Amino acid sequence: MSRAPKSLNDAAWEQLFTKYDILNQIDANGRFEISATQIKEFREPRLMAKFDHAINLPKVFSDNQLAILPITRGDYVISHFAAYHKFEDNNTPVTRVSLPTYIQSLDSNNIPSETIALNCAVAAGIVSEFLQDEDLISTVSGRMGSGSFDFDIANAKSNMLCRVQVNNSQIEIDAAYEGVKGLALFEAKRDLSEDFLVRQLYYPFRVWQSRVTKPVRPLFLVYSNGVYRLYEYAFEDANNYSSLVLVSQRNYSIEDTAIEITDIQAVLQKVRLTTEPQVPFPQADSFERVINICELLNEQELSQDDVTDQYAFDARQTTYYTDAARYLGLLKKKKDGTTTIYGLSDTGKRLLTLNYKQRQLAYCALILSHKAFADTLRKYLEDGAMPTTRKIVQIMKQSNLYNVGSDNTFERRSSTIKGWLNWIIELINE
């Protein structure tokens, strides 16, 4: 499959690699150190050197198994670093919790930022329950210097360890909670992704592991669609960036998540079929990420490039997932000159004000208002198993879909039907 067109970062990094002969320097020396001043010759460093997910890496990096890490406040090192870690499969049930009745300033249906997500998680007792540590106190957070430390990190090509020296790089901690048992350092996100940059946990861990005597516990909190996903990690060797292991993972919700099969059957029975829109049939298998992109656009409209740059998408995925949300009427697209701008539709805005159960069933209704999805779900419920790809394609061909094209395209797009219907079925928690 061909790669999407070059981004501004792709073009700028290609120019830097050419000017400073970076690939040959890495082949000769194992690494290349580059300053913010050098990067700024072509584009702002803040846009050029922060890649929270592997998919956001510029083409010249991904093509050559490279990553970039900060080593001072104004310098970076590029090498074949295995810098990212894939999130483990998340199949744990959702634990229901509630906010104290006296809390009026937090609305569990309105989580506009990572900070509010963390505040809700603390107020509802999620953090103390997960950490099994009472009387937690909010302590260090925000930006600070790293001090000096060395560490080993695996080479993505050879798997050999190489040494990196850090001297007063800038780190940022979203939240820190200290209890009797330890100091918990949180990285919080509202975008769903396949992986994360281990540096976000490792640098803060190294800083505070040298300053306190109690255990330092690196944690990730990912909030989306009413669910708080908590991951606790540990570094088996404090001096080894690549020794990250998962300690515990749990999911929580402050809202009522009880959805039964009768709820889904009622939606399927009552829904009215809609005319297929003049939008490409979805090629976006994860419905959770369709929801997530709507949440991320809830605060402001964003250009296509901004969506790609800010979240865990490449340019092709941005197109696929925004088109999928448009297909359901959740997003709108407009042009500002030559720039494509995305924003929530009135339907999208309304759904995000609903409570968890109402919102999930409203998403189900939007999906099942399209014949191909409704008929496939009926077949699924009749047989007790997902229909074969061949059967789904047959249903699709009877559904007057817009501009699907060849049999191969029908087969590829059938995976979206499977993915979205599996999401619906997984809502059932009898």
C-alpha positions as CSV (number, residue, x, y, z in Angstrom):
1,M,0.0,0.0,0.0
2,S,1.4,3.4,-0.9
3,R,2.2,5.9,1.8
4,A,0.2,9.1,2.2
5,P,1.6,12.4,0.7
6,K,4.5,14.1,2.5
7,S,3.7,16.1,5.6
8,L,5.5,19.4,6.4
9,N,7.6,17.4,8.9
10,D,8.5,14.8,6.3
11,A,9.8,17.5,3.9
12,A,11.7,19.4,6.6
13,W,13.4,16.3,8.0
14,E,14.4,15.1,4.5
15,Q,16.1,18.5,4.0
16,L,17.9,18.1,7.4
17,F,19.0,14.6,6.7
18,T,20.4,15.7,3.3
19,K,22.2,18.8,4.7
20,Y,23.8,17.1,7.6
21,D,24.3,13.6,6.0
22,I,22.5,12.2,9.0
23,L,22.0,8.6,7.7
24,N,25.7,8.2,6.9
25,Q,26.7,9.8,10.3
26,I,24.5,7.3,12.1
27,D,26.0,4.4,10.1
28,A,29.5,5.6,11.0
29,N,28.9,6.7,14.6
30,G,25.7,4.9,15.7
31,R,23.9,8.2,16.4
32,F,23.6,11.8,15.4
33,E,23.2,14.7,17.7
34,I,21.3,17.7,16.4
35,S,20.4,21.0,18.0
36,A,17.2,23.0,18.1
37,T,19.0,25.7,16.2
38,Q,19.8,23.3,13.4
39,I,16.2,22.0,13.3
40,K,14.9,25.6,13.3
41,E,16.6,26.2,9.9
42,F,13.7,24.3,8.3
43,R,10.8,24.3,10.9
44,E,10.0,25.0,14.5
45,P,11.6,22.3,16.8
46,R,8.4,22.0,18.9
47,L,6.7,20.7,15.8
48,M,9.7,18.7,14.6
49,A,10.9,16.7,17.6
50,K,7.9,15.6,19.5
51,F,6.4,12.3,18.3
52,D,4.2,10.7,21.0
53,H,3.4,7.7,18.8
54,A,5.5,5.7,16.3
55,I,2.9,6.4,13.5
56,N,3.7,10.1,13.8
57,L,7.4,9.7,13.0
58,P,8.5,11.4,9.8
59,K,9.0,9.1,6.8
60,V,12.8,9.2,6.9
61,F,12.6,8.0,10.5
62,S,10.1,5.2,10.0
63,D,11.8,4.0,6.8
64,N,15.2,3.7,8.6
65,Q,13.9,2.5,12.1
66,L,15.0,5.7,13.7
67,A,13.7,7.7,16.7
68,I,14.7,11.0,18.4
69,L,15.2,11.7,22.1
70,P,16.0,14.9,23.9
71,I,19.3,15.0,25.8
72,T,19.5,18.7,26.9
73,R,17.1,21.6,26.7
74,G,18.2,22.3,23.2
75,D,19.8,19.1,21.8
76,Y,18.5,15.8,20.6
77,V,20.0,12.5,19.6
78,I,18.8,10.4,16.6
79,S,19.5,6.7,16.4
80,H,17.9,3.3,15.9
81,F,16.2,3.5,19.2
82,A,13.4,1.2,20.2
83,A,11.7,4.1,21.8
84,Y,8.0,3.1,21.7
85,H,6.0,0.5,23.6
86,K,2.7,-1.0,22.3
87,F,-0.2,-0.9,24.7
88,E,-1.1,-4.3,25.9
89,D,-4.5,-5.8,24.9
90,N,-7.2,-4.2,27.0
91,N,-9.9,-6.9,27.8
92,T,-10.5,-6.2,31.5
93,P,-14.1,-5.5,32.6
94,V,-15.2,-1.9,33.5
95,T,-15.5,-1.2,37.2
96,R,-18.3,1.2,38.1
97,V,-17.5,4.0,40.5
98,S,-19.2,7.3,41.4
99,L,-18.3,10.9,42.2
100,P,-19.1,12.1,45.8
101,T,-22.5,13.6,45.9
102,Y,-21.1,16.9,47.2
103,I,-19.0,17.4,44.0
104,Q,-20.7,19.9,41.8
105,S,-17.9,21.4,39.7
106,L,-17.0,18.1,37.9
107,D,-19.3,16.7,35.2
108,S,-18.6,13.0,34.3
109,N,-20.3,13.7,30.9
110,N,-17.9,16.6,30.1
111,I,-14.2,15.7,30.2
112,P,-12.6,18.4,28.0
113,S,-8.9,17.8,29.1
114,E,-6.4,15.4,30.6
115,T,-6.4,17.5,33.7
116,I,-10.2,17.2,34.2
117,A,-9.9,13.4,33.5
118,L,-7.3,13.1,36.3
119,N,-9.3,15.2,38.7
120,C,-12.4,13.1,38.1
121,A,-10.4,9.9,38.5
122,V,-9.1,11.2,41.9
123,A,-12.4,12.5,43.1
124,A,-14.2,9.2,42.3
125,G,-11.6,7.2,44.1
126,I,-10.2,5.5,41.0
127,V,-6.6,6.5,41.6
128,S,-6.5,5.4,45.2
129,E,-8.4,2.2,44.5
130,F,-6.0,1.3,41.6
131,L,-2.9,2.1,43.5
132,Q,-4.2,0.5,46.7
133,D,-2.7,3.5,48.6
134,E,-4.9,5.7,50.8
135,D,-4.5,9.4,51.6
136,L,-2.9,10.4,48.4
137,I,-1.6,13.9,48.1
138,S,-1.1,15.8,44.8
139,T,2.6,16.8,44.7
140,V,5.0,17.5,41.8
141,S,3.6,18.3,38.4
142,G,4.2,20.4,35.3
143,R,7.5,21.1,33.6
144,M,10.9,20.8,35.2
145,G,14.5,20.0,34.5
146,S,15.7,16.4,34.4
147,G,19.1,16.8,36.0
148,S,21.8,14.5,34.7
149,F,21.5,10.7,34.2
150,D,22.7,8.0,31.8
151,F,20.6,5.1,30.6
152,D,20.8,2.1,28.2
153,I,18.2,1.7,25.4
154,A,17.8,-1.2,22.9
155,N,18.8,-0.7,19.2
156,A,15.7,-1.4,17.1
157,K,17.8,-3.1,14.4
158,S,20.4,-5.1,16.4
159,N,18.6,-5.3,19.8
160,M,22.0,-4.4,21.3
161,L,22.0,-1.8,24.1
162,C,23.5,1.6,23.6
163,R,24.1,4.3,26.2
164,V,22.5,7.8,26.2
165,Q,23.5,10.7,28.4
166,V,20.9,13.3,29.5
167,N,21.8,16.6,31.0
168,N,19.0,18.9,32.1
169,S,16.5,18.0,29.5
170,Q,13.0,19.3,30.0
171,I,10.4,16.9,31.4
172,E,6.7,17.2,32.1
173,I,4.6,15.3,34.6
174,D,0.8,15.5,34.1
175,A,0.1,14.6,37.8
176,A,1.9,13.1,40.7
177,Y,0.2,11.6,43.8
178,E,2.2,10.5,46.8
179,G,1.0,8.1,49.4
180,V,2.4,6.0,52.1
181,K,3.4,3.3,49.7
182,G,4.9,5.3,46.9
183,L,5.0,8.2,44.5
184,A,2.8,7.7,41.4
185,L,3.7,9.7,38.3
186,F,0.9,10.0,35.7
187,E,1.0,10.6,32.0
188,A,-2.6,11.3,30.8
189,K,-4.0,11.1,27.3
190,R,-7.4,11.5,25.7
191,D,-6.4,10.0,22.3
192,L,-6.6,6.3,21.8
193,S,-3.4,4.8,20.2
194,E,-1.6,1.6,19.6
195,D,1.6,2.7,21.4
196,F,3.3,5.4,23.4
197,L,6.7,7.0,23.7
198,V,8.4,5.4,26.7
199,R,10.4,8.5,27.4
200,Q,7.2,10.1,28.8
201,L,7.4,7.6,31.6
202,Y,11.1,7.0,31.8
203,Y,12.6,10.4,32.2
204,P,10.2,11.5,35.1
205,F,10.8,8.0,36.7
206,R,14.6,8.5,36.6
207,V,14.4,12.0,38.0
208,W,12.2,11.1,41.0
209,Q,13.7,7.7,41.6
210,S,16.9,9.5,42.5
211,R,15.1,12.0,44.8
212,V,12.8,9.9,47.0
213,T,13.4,6.6,48.9
214,K,9.9,5.1,48.4
215,P,8.9,3.3,45.1
216,V,8.3,5.5,42.1
217,R,5.4,4.1,40.0
218,P,5.0,5.2,36.4
219,L,1.4,5.2,35.2
220,F,-0.6,5.9,32.0
221,L,-4.2,7.1,32.1
222,V,-6.1,7.0,28.9
223,Y,-9.6,8.5,29.0
224,S,-12.1,8.1,26.1
225,N,-15.9,7.6,25.8
226,G,-16.5,7.5,29.6
227,V,-13.9,4.9,30.3
228,Y,-10.7,5.5,32.4
229,R,-8.0,3.0,31.3
230,L,-5.2,2.8,33.8
231,Y,-1.9,1.1,33.2
232,E,0.8,0.8,35.8
233,Y,4.3,0.0,34.5
234,A,7.7,-0.7,36.1
235,F,11.3,-0.7,34.8
236,E,12.9,-3.9,35.8
237,D,16.3,-2.3,35.5
238,A,16.1,1.4,36.5
239,N,19.1,2.1,34.2
240,N,17.5,0.4,31.2
241,Y,14.9,2.4,29.2
242,S,13.9,-0.8,27.4
243,S,13.1,-2.9,30.6
244,L,9.5,-1.6,30.8
245,V,6.9,-4.2,31.9
246,L,3.2,-3.9,32.6
247,V,2.3,-4.4,36.3
248,S,-1.4,-3.9,36.3
249,Q,-4.2,-2.7,34.0
250,R,-7.8,-1.8,34.9
251,N,-10.8,0.0,33.4
252,Y,-13.2,2.3,35.3
253,S,-16.3,4.3,34.6
254,I,-18.1,7.0,36.6
255,E,-21.2,6.4,34.6
256,D,-23.7,3.5,34.4
257,T,-22.2,1.1,31.8
258,A,-24.9,-1.6,32.0
259,I,-26.1,-2.4,28.5
260,E,-28.0,-5.7,27.8
261,I,-28.6,-7.5,24.6
262,T,-32.3,-6.5,24.8
263,D,-31.1,-2.8,24.6
264,I,-29.3,-3.6,21.3
265,Q,-32.2,-5.6,19.9
266,A,-34.6,-2.7,20.7
267,V,-32.3,-0.3,18.8
268,L,-32.2,-2.7,15.8
269,Q,-35.9,-3.1,15.8
270,K,-36.8,0.6,16.1
271,V,-34.1,2.2,13.9
272,R,-35.1,3.7,10.5
273,L,-32.8,3.0,7.6
274,T,-31.2,6.1,6.0
275,T,-30.2,6.8,2.5
276,E,-26.5,6.1,1.9
277,P,-24.6,9.4,2.0
278,Q,-22.3,10.6,-0.7
279,V,-19.3,9.7,1.5
280,P,-16.9,6.8,1.0
281,F,-18.1,3.7,2.8
282,P,-16.0,3.5,6.0
283,Q,-12.5,2.0,6.0
284,A,-11.9,2.4,9.7
285,D,-12.1,-0.8,11.7
286,S,-11.9,0.6,15.3
287,F,-15.1,2.3,16.2
288,E,-13.6,3.4,19.5
289,R,-11.2,5.6,17.5
290,V,-14.2,7.0,15.5
291,I,-15.6,8.1,18.8
292,N,-12.3,9.3,20.0
293,I,-11.7,11.6,17.0
294,C,-15.2,13.2,17.7
295,E,-14.2,13.8,21.3
296,L,-10.9,15.4,20.2
297,L,-12.8,17.8,17.9
298,N,-15.3,18.7,20.5
299,E,-13.3,21.7,21.8
300,Q,-12.3,23.2,18.4
301,E,-12.3,22.7,14.7
302,L,-9.0,21.4,13.3
303,S,-7.4,21.2,9.9
304,Q,-6.6,17.9,8.4
305,D,-2.9,18.5,9.0
306,D,-3.6,19.4,12.6
307,V,-5.5,16.2,13.3
308,T,-2.6,14.2,11.8
309,D,0.1,16.1,13.7
310,Q,-1.6,16.2,17.1
311,Y,-3.1,12.7,17.4
312,A,-2.1,9.1,16.8
313,F,-2.9,9.1,13.1
314,D,-0.9,9.2,9.9
315,A,-2.4,11.2,7.0
316,R,-4.2,8.2,5.5
317,Q,-5.8,7.3,8.9
318,T,-6.9,10.9,9.3
319,T,-8.8,10.6,6.1
320,Y,-10.3,7.2,6.9
321,Y,-11.5,8.1,10.4
322,T,-12.8,11.5,9.6
323,D,-14.7,10.1,6.6
324,A,-16.1,7.3,8.8
325,A,-17.4,9.9,11.3
326,R,-18.8,11.9,8.4
327,Y,-20.5,8.8,7.0
328,L,-22.4,8.6,10.3
329,G,-23.2,12.3,10.4
330,L,-21.0,13.0,13.4
331,L,-18.5,15.3,11.7
332,K,-18.7,18.0,9.0
333,K,-16.0,19.1,6.6
334,K,-15.4,22.4,5.0
335,K,-12.8,24.3,3.0
336,D,-10.9,27.4,4.1
337,G,-9.1,28.2,0.9
338,T,-7.1,25.1,0.1
339,T,-7.2,23.8,3.8
340,T,-9.7,21.1,4.8
341,I,-11.3,21.8,8.2
342,Y,-13.2,19.3,10.4
343,G,-15.6,20.0,13.2
344,L,-18.4,18.3,15.0
345,S,-21.9,18.3,13.5
346,D,-24.9,19.2,15.6
347,T,-25.6,15.4,15.9
348,G,-22.0,14.9,17.1
349,K,-22.3,17.7,19.7
350,R,-25.6,16.3,21.0
351,L,-24.3,12.8,21.4
352,L,-21.4,13.9,23.5
353,T,-23.7,15.5,26.0
354,L,-25.5,12.2,26.7
355,N,-24.7,9.9,29.6
356,Y,-22.7,6.7,28.8
357,K,-25.6,4.3,28.1
358,Q,-27.6,6.8,26.1
359,R,-24.5,7.7,24.1
360,Q,-23.5,4.2,23.2
361,L,-27.0,3.3,22.1
362,A,-27.2,6.5,20.1
363,Y,-23.9,5.5,18.3
364,C,-25.5,2.0,17.7
365,A,-28.6,3.7,16.2
366,L,-26.4,5.7,13.8
367,I,-24.5,2.6,12.7
368,L,-27.6,0.4,12.3
369,S,-29.5,3.1,10.3
370,H,-27.3,1.9,7.5
371,K,-28.7,-1.3,5.8
372,A,-25.4,-3.1,5.4
373,F,-24.7,-2.9,9.2
374,A,-28.3,-3.7,10.3
375,D,-28.7,-6.7,8.0
376,T,-25.3,-8.1,9.1
377,L,-26.1,-7.7,12.8
378,R,-29.5,-9.5,12.2
379,K,-27.6,-12.4,10.6
380,Y,-25.0,-12.3,13.5
381,L,-27.8,-12.5,16.1
382,E,-29.6,-15.3,14.2
383,D,-26.5,-17.5,13.9
384,G,-24.7,-16.5,17.1
385,A,-21.5,-15.8,15.2
386,M,-20.1,-13.2,12.8
387,P,-21.1,-13.9,9.2
388,T,-18.3,-14.9,6.8
389,T,-16.6,-12.2,4.7
390,R,-18.4,-13.6,1.7
391,K,-21.8,-13.3,3.3
392,I,-21.1,-9.7,4.4
393,V,-20.0,-8.7,0.9
394,Q,-23.2,-10.2,-0.4
395,I,-25.2,-8.0,2.1
396,M,-23.1,-5.0,1.1
397,K,-23.8,-5.4,-2.6
398,Q,-27.5,-5.4,-1.8
399,S,-27.3,-2.1,0.2
400,N,-26.8,0.6,-2.5
401,L,-23.4,1.7,-1.2
402,Y,-21.8,4.8,-2.6
403,N,-18.7,4.3,-4.8
404,V,-17.3,1.1,-3.3
405,G,-16.1,-0.3,-6.6
406,S,-14.3,-3.7,-7.0
407,D,-14.7,-7.0,-5.2
408,N,-11.4,-6.4,-3.4
409,T,-12.7,-3.1,-2.1
410,F,-15.9,-4.7,-0.9
411,E,-13.8,-7.3,1.0
412,R,-11.5,-4.6,2.6
413,R,-14.5,-2.5,3.7
414,S,-16.3,-5.6,5.1
415,S,-13.7,-5.5,7.9
416,T,-15.2,-2.2,9.1
417,I,-18.6,-3.9,9.4
418,K,-17.0,-6.7,11.5
419,G,-15.1,-4.2,13.6
420,W,-18.1,-1.9,14.3
421,L,-20.5,-4.8,15.0
422,N,-18.0,-6.4,17.4
423,W,-17.9,-3.1,19.2
424,I,-21.7,-3.2,19.5
425,I,-21.6,-6.8,20.8
426,E,-18.9,-6.0,23.3
427,L,-21.1,-3.3,24.8
428,I,-23.3,-6.1,26.2
429,N,-22.2,-6.8,29.8
430,E,-24.8,-9.2,31.1
